[in-house]
C-alpha cells in the first residue's frame, strides 16, 4: 500500500462514517425519519455531477441516454424540494389516527421551526456521502480489494470518530455508558449493516457499473422508511411528501435507464473490436509486436456475422 492510497482511505474514513453519519443523524433529530430519507434522494444528482467532473461518468449532450440522466437528475432535485416546501393535506391512515394530539402537534411545530437547520445538515451529509462514493470508485482503481478496503475504512473511521466524540463530548462521562437499549442496538446495526456490509457491496457493484448506478437505488430506503415510520412511529403522511416522492422515483429511474443504455453501448463497443497483442521473434533475434485486430459484425439480434481477422506488424 502506497502513501497515496493510505491517504485516500483516511479521507474515506473521515467522509462517510464521521461527517456523513453524524450530520445525517443530527439532521434526523431536527426533522423526521421520512424527511431525512427523502432528502437523501438528492445523492444521485450530486454523485452524477461529481462523477462527470472527475470523468468517472460519460456525458454527451446530444445523446438521449445522457439527456435522460440529466432530466432524471433535475427531477430528483425538484422532488426533494417539493417534499421540503410542500406539505398539503394530511393523508389519514388507519394506524395513524389519533396520533395528532397536542404532543404530536408540538413535535411538528418544533420540526417546522428547525427544518432549515436539519435540512442543511442532511444536505451537507449527502454531499459528503457523494464525495465518499466517487472517492471509493477512484480508490478501487488502484486498490481493487473491496473487503480489505472496507476493513480499513471502518477501522480508520472508528478512530477518527472516537477523536471527534472525545472533543465534542468532553466532560460528559455519562454518554460513554453502554446499556442494552435501543441506542446500543442502533449503533450495532449501523456499524454492521450501514457501514461494513454496505461498503463492501457498494465496492463490488461500483467496480462494474460505477458510482452513479449504485446511488440510483437510494429511493428504496425512502419507501421502506416511510412505511416503517408510519407503522412504528405513527408519523403522519402529507400529500406534498407523496407527490415529491413520486417525482423523485421517476427521476431516479430515468437516471437508471440512461445508465443502463450506456452500459449496453459500452459492452457492444468492447465486443465489436477486440484486440490481441502478441510478440514475435524474427531470424535475427529481434522481438516485434503483432497487433491482431478481429472485426466482428453484430446484427440487431446480437448474432455474429463474421470473424474476419487482419494482422498488422509493428
ZIHUVEN-V706517 format. One record per pair of residues at least 24 apart in sequence whose ideal C-beta (glycine too) atoms are under 10 Angstrom apart, sorted by the first residue. I is the first residue (numbers start at 1). J is the second residue. D is the distance in whole Angstrom. If there is no record, write none. Layout:
I_J_D, I_J_D
This chain:
1_142_10, 1_143_7, 1_145_10, 1_148_9, 1_152_9, 2_142_8, 2_143_9, 4_139_10, 4_142_8, 4_143_10, 5_139_7, 5_142_6, 5_143_5, 5_149_9, 5_152_9, 6_143_9, 6_152_8, 6_156_9, 7_139_10, 8_135_6, 8_136_9, 8_138_7, 8_139_5, 8_142_8, 8_143_8, 8_149_10, 8_152_10, 9_135_9, 9_136_10, 9_139_7, 9_143_8, 9_148_10, 9_149_7, 9_152_5, 9_153_6, 9_155_9, 9_156_6, 9_157_10, 10_152_9, 10_153_9, 10_156_6, 10_157_9, 10_159_10, 10_160_8, 11_131_8, 11_132_9, 11_135_6, 11_139_9, 11_153_10, 11_156_9, 12_131_9, 12_132_6, 12_133_10, 12_135_6, 12_136_6, 12_138_10, 12_139_7, 12_149_8, 12_150_10, 12_152_8, 12_153_5, 12_156_8, 12_157_8, 12_199_9, 13_132_9, 13_152_8, 13_153_5, 13_154_8, 13_155_8, 13_156_4, 13_157_4, 13_158_8, 13_159_8, 13_160_6, 13_161_8, 14_128_9, 14_131_10, 14_132_9, 14_153_10, 14_156_8, 14_157_7, 14_160_6, 14_161_9, 14_164_9, 15_125_10, 15_127_9, 15_128_5, 15_129_8, 15_130_9, 15_131_5, 15_132_4, 15_133_9, 15_134_10, 15_135_7, 15_136_9, 15_153_9, 15_157_9, 16_125_10, 16_128_7, 16_129_7, 16_131_9, 16_132_4, 16_133_9, 16_135_9, 16_136_8, 16_153_7, 16_154_10, 16_157_7, 16_194_10, 16_195_8, 16_198_9, 16_199_8, 16_202_10, 17_132_9, 17_153_7, 17_154_7, 17_156_9, 17_157_3, 17_158_7, 17_159_10, 17_160_8, 17_161_6, 17_190_9, 17_191_9, 17_194_9, 17_195_6, 17_199_9, 18_128_9, 18_156_10, 18_157_6, 18_158_9, 18_159_10, 18_160_5, 18_161_5, 18_162_10, 18_163_9, 18_164_6, 18_165_10, 19_124_8, 19_125_7, 19_127_9, 19_128_4, 19_129_9, 19_131_9, 19_132_9, 19_157_10, 19_160_9, 19_161_10, 19_164_9, 20_122_10, 20_124_9, 20_125_5, 20_126_8, 20_127_9, 20_128_4, 20_129_5, 20_130_9, 20_131_9, 20_132_7, 21_125_8, 21_128_9, 21_129_9, 21_157_9, 21_161_8, 21_190_7, 21_191_10, 21_194_8, 21_195_8, 22_121_9, 22_125_8, 22_128_10, 22_161_8, 22_164_7, 22_165_9, 22_168_9, 23_118_10, 23_120_9, 23_121_5, 23_122_7, 23_123_9, 23_124_5, 23_125_4, 23_126_9, 23_127_9, 23_128_7, 23_129_10, 24_121_8, 24_122_6, 24_124_9, 24_125_4, 24_126_8, 24_128_9, 24_129_8, 24_194_10, 25_121_9, 25_122_10, 25_125_9, 25_186_9, 25_190_9, 26_117_9, 26_118_8, 26_121_5, 26_122_9, 26_125_9, 27_114_9, 27_115_10, 27_117_8, 27_118_4, 27_119_7, 27_120_8, 27_121_4, 27_122_4, 27_123_8, 27_124_9, 27_125_7, 27_126_10, 28_118_7, 28_121_9, 28_122_7, 28_125_10, 29_111_10, 29_114_9, 29_118_7, 29_121_9, 30_110_8, 30_111_7, 30_113_9, 30_114_4, 30_115_7, 30_116_9, 30_117_6, 30_118_3, 30_119_8, 30_120_10, 30_121_7, 30_122_9, 31_84_9, 31_110_10, 31_111_6, 31_112_10, 31_114_7, 31_115_6, 31_117_9, 31_118_4, 31_119_7, 31_121_9, 31_122_7, 32_107_9, 32_108_9, 32_111_6, 32_115_10, 32_118_9, 32_225_9, 32_226_10, 32_229_7, 32_233_8, 32_235_6, 32_236_9, 32_241_10, 33_225_5, 33_226_9, 33_228_8, 33_229_5, 33_230_10, 33_232_9, 33_233_7, 33_235_7, 34_83_9, 34_222_7, 34_223_10, 34_225_6, 34_226_5, 34_227_9, 34_228_9, 34_229_5, 34_230_8, 34_233_9, 34_235_6, 34_236_10, 34_237_8, 34_238_10, 34_241_7, 34_245_9, 35_83_7, 35_84_8, 35_111_8, 35_115_8, 35_118_8, 35_119_8, 35_122_8, 35_222_10, 35_225_10, 35_226_10, 35_229_10, 35_235_9, 35_241_8, 36_118_8, 36_119_9, 36_121_9, 36_122_6, 36_125_9, 36_126_10, 36_221_10, 36_222_9, 36_225_8, 36_229_10, 37_83_10, 37_122_10, 37_218_9, 37_219_9, 37_220_10, 37_221_5, 37_222_4, 37_223_9, 37_224_8, 37_225_4, 37_226_7, 37_228_10, 37_229_9, 37_245_10, 38_79_8, 38_80_7, 38_82_9, 38_83_5, 38_84_8, 38_122_9, 38_219_9, 38_221_10, 38_222_5, 38_225_8, 38_226_8, 38_241_7, 38_244_7, 38_245_6, 38_248_7, 39_80_6, 39_83_8, 39_84_7, 39_118_9, 39_119_6, 39_121_10, 39_122_5, 39_123_7, 39_125_9, 39_126_7, 39_222_9, 40_80_9, 40_122_7, 40_123_10, 40_125_8, 40_126_6, 40_129_8, 40_215_9, 40_218_6, 40_219_9, 40_221_7, 40_222_7, 40_225_10, 41_76_6, 41_77_9, 41_79_7, 41_80_6, 41_83_8, 41_126_9, 41_215_9, 41_218_6, 41_219_6, 41_221_9, 41_222_6, 41_244_9, 41_245_8, 41_247_10, 41_248_5, 41_249_8, 41_251_9, 41_252_7, 42_73_9, 42_76_6, 42_77_6, 42_79_9, 42_80_5, 42_81_9, 42_122_9, 42_123_7, 42_126_6, 42_127_9, 42_130_9, 42_218_9, 42_248_9, 43_76_9, 43_80_10, 43_125_10, 43_126_5, 43_127_9, 43_129_6, 43_130_6, 43_133_8, 43_211_10, 43_214_10, 43_215_5, 43_216_9, 43_218_5, 43_219_10, 43_252_10, 44_69_9, 44_72_8, 44_73_7, 44_76_6, 44_77_10, 44_126_10, 44_130_9, 44_133_10, 44_211_9, 44_212_7, 44_213_9, 44_214_9, 44_215_4, 44_216_5, 44_217_9, 44_218_6, 44_219_9, 44_248_10, 44_251_8, 44_252_6, 44_255_6, 44_256_9, 44_259_10, 45_69_10, 45_70_10, 45_72_8, 45_73_4, 45_74_8, 45_75_9, 45_76_5, 45_77_5, 45_78_10, 45_80_8, 45_126_9, 45_130_9, 45_212_10, 45_215_9, 45_248_10, 45_251_8, 45_252_9, 45_255_8, 46_73_9, 46_76_10, 46_77_9, 46_123_9, 46_126_6, 46_127_6, 46_128_10, 46_129_8, 46_130_4, 46_131_9, 46_133_9, 46_134_9, 46_215_9, 47_73_9, 47_126_9, 47_127_10, 47_129_8, 47_130_4, 47_131_9, 47_132_10, 47_133_5, 47_134_7, 47_137_10, 47_210_9, 47_211_5, 47_212_6, 47_213_10, 47_214_8, 47_215_5, 47_216_9, 47_218_9, 47_255_10, 48_72_9, 48_73_5, 48_76_9, 48_130_9, 48_211_9, 48_212_5, 48_215_8, 48_216_9, 48_255_7, 48_258_10, 48_259_9, 49_73_8, 49_130_8, 49_134_10, 49_212_10, 50_127_9, 50_130_6, 50_131_7, 50_133_8, 50_134_5, 50_135_9, 50_211_8, 50_212_10, 51_130_9, 51_133_8, 51_134_6, 51_137_8, 51_210_7, 51_211_6, 51_212_5, 51_215_9, 52_212_9, 53_134_9, 54_134_6, 54_135_9, 54_137_8, 54_138_7, 54_211_9, 56_133_10, 56_134_6, 56_137_6, 56_138_7, 56_141_10, 56_206_10, 56_210_6, 56_211_6, 56_212_8, 57_134_9, 57_137_10, 57_210_6, 57_211_8, 57_212_5, 57_213_9, 57_259_8, 57_262_8, 58_210_9, 58_259_10, 58_262_6, 58_265_9, 58_266_8, 59_258_10, 59_262_9, 60_262_9, 63_258_9, 63_261_9, 63_262_8, 63_265_9, 64_257_10, 64_258_8, 64_261_8, 65_257_8, 65_258_4, 65_259_8, 65_260_9, 65_261_4, 65_262_5, 65_263_10, 65_264_9, 65_265_7, 66_258_7, 66_259_10, 66_261_9, 66_262_8, 67_254_9, 67_258_8, 68_251_10, 68_253_10, 68_254_5, 68_255_7, 68_256_9, 68_257_6, 68_258_4, 68_259_9, 68_260_10, 68_261_8, 68_262_10, 69_212_8, 69_216_9, 69_251_10, 69_254_7, 69_255_5, 69_256_9, 69_257_8, 69_258_4, 69_259_7, 69_261_9, 69_262_8, 70_254_9, 70_255_9, 70_258_8, 71_250_10, 71_251_7, 71_254_6, 71_255_9, 71_258_8, 72_216_8, 72_248_10, 72_250_8, 72_251_4, 72_252_6, 72_253_7, 72_254_3, 72_255_4, 72_256_8, 72_257_8, 72_258_7, 72_259_9, 73_212_10, 73_251_7, 73_252_9, 73_254_8, 73_255_6, 73_258_10, 74_251_7, 74_254_9, 75_247_6, 75_248_7, 75_249_9, 75_250_6, 75_251_3, 75_252_8, 75_253_10, 75_254_7, 75_255_9, 76_216_9, 76_218_10, 76_219_9, 76_247_8, 76_248_6, 76_249_9, 76_250_9, 76_251_4, 76_252_6, 76_254_9, 76_255_7, 77_247_10, 77_248_9, 77_251_8, 78_244_8, 78_247_6, 78_248_8, 78_251_7, 79_219_9, 79_241_10, 79_243_8, 79_244_5, 79_245_7, 79_246_7, 79_247_3, 79_248_3, 79_249_8, 79_250_8, 79_251_6, 79_252_9, 80_119_9, 80_123_9, 80_126_10, 80_244_7, 80_245_10, 80_247_9, 80_248_6, 80_251_9, 81_244_8, 81_247_9, 82_240_6, 82_241_8, 82_242_10, 82_243_6, 82_244_3, 82_245_9, 82_246_9, 82_247_6, 82_248_8, 83_222_9, 83_238_9, 83_240_7, 83_241_5, 83_242_9, 83_243_8, 83_244_3, 83_245_7, 83_247_9, 83_248_7, 84_115_7, 84_116_9, 84_119_6, 84_122_10, 84_123_10, 84_240_9, 84_241_9, 84_244_8, 85_115_10, 85_240_8, 85_244_9, 86_238_8, 86_239_8, 86_240_3, 86_241_8, 86_243_7, 86_244_7, 87_112_9, 87_236_10, 87_238_5, 87_239_8, 87_240_5, 87_241_7, 88_238_5, 88_239_4, 88_240_4, 88_241_8, 88_242_8, 88_243_7, 88_244_10, 89_238_7, 89_239_5, 89_240_9, 90_236_5, 90_237_7, 90_238_6, 90_239_8, 91_230_10, 91_236_8, 91_237_4, 91_238_7, 91_239_6, 91_241_9, 91_242_7, 92_236_9, 92_237_9, 93_230_6, 93_231_9, 93_234_9, 93_235_10, 93_236_8, 93_237_6, 95_230_7, 95_231_6, 95_232_10, 95_234_7, 96_230_6, 96_231_9, 96_233_9, 96_234_5, 96_235_7, 96_236_6, 96_237_7, 97_234_9, 97_236_10, 98_234_9, 99_230_10, 99_233_9, 99_234_4, 99_235_8, 99_236_7, 100_234_9, 100_236_6, 104_234_8, 104_235_9, 104_236_7, 107_235_10, 108_235_10, 108_236_8, 108_238_10, 126_215_10, 126_218_9, 129_215_8, 129_218_9, 130_211_8, 130_215_7, 132_199_9, 132_202_9, 132_211_9, 133_202_7, 133_206_7, 133_210_9, 133_211_4, 133_212_9, 133_214_7, 133_215_6, 134_206_10, 134_210_10, 134_211_5, 134_212_9, 134_215_10, 135_211_9, 136_199_8, 136_202_7, 136_203_6, 136_206_6, 136_207_10, 136_211_7, 136_214_9, 137_202_9, 137_203_9, 137_206_5, 137_207_8, 137_209_10, 137_210_6, 137_211_5, 137_212_9, 137_214_9, 138_211_9, 139_203_9, 140_202_10, 140_203_6, 140_204_10, 140_206_6, 140_207_6, 141_207_9, 144_203_9, 144_207_7, 145_203_9, 146_199_8, 146_200_5, 146_201_9, 146_202_9, 146_203_4, 146_204_5, 146_205_10, 146_206_9, 146_207_7, 147_196_10, 147_199_9, 147_200_6, 147_203_8, 147_204_9, 148_200_10, 148_203_10, 149_199_8, 149_200_8, 149_203_6, 150_195_8, 150_196_6, 150_197_9, 150_198_9, 150_199_4, 150_200_5, 150_201_9, 150_202_9, 150_203_7, 150_204_10, 151_196_8, 151_199_9, 151_200_9, 152_199_10, 153_195_8, 153_196_9, 153_199_6, 153_200_10, 153_203_9, 154_191_8, 154_192_10, 154_195_6, 154_196_6, 154_199_7, 154_200_10, 157_191_10, 157_195_7, 157_199_10, 158_191_8, 158_195_9, 208_263_9, 209_259_7, 209_260_9, 209_262_10, 209_263_7, 210_259_8, 210_262_9, 210_263_9, 212_255_7, 212_256_9, 212_258_9, 212_259_6, 212_262_9, 213_255_9, 213_256_7, 213_259_5, 213_260_8, 213_262_9, 213_263_8, 215_252_9, 215_255_9, 216_251_10, 216_252_6, 216_253_8, 216_254_10, 216_255_5, 216_256_5, 216_257_10, 216_258_10, 216_259_7, 216_260_10, 217_252_8, 217_253_10, 217_256_8, 218_248_9, 218_252_7, 219_245_8, 219_248_6, 219_249_5, 219_250_10, 219_251_9, 219_252_5, 219_253_8, 220_249_9, 220_252_10, 222_248_7, 222_249_8, 222_252_10, 223_249_8, 268_298_7, 268_302_9, 271_296_7, 271_298_7, 271_302_9, 271_304_9, 272_296_6, 272_297_8, 272_298_7, 276_309_9, 276_311_9, 277_314_10, 278_311_9, 280_313_8, 282_313_10, 288_313_6, 288_314_6, 289_313_8, 289_314_5, 290_314_7
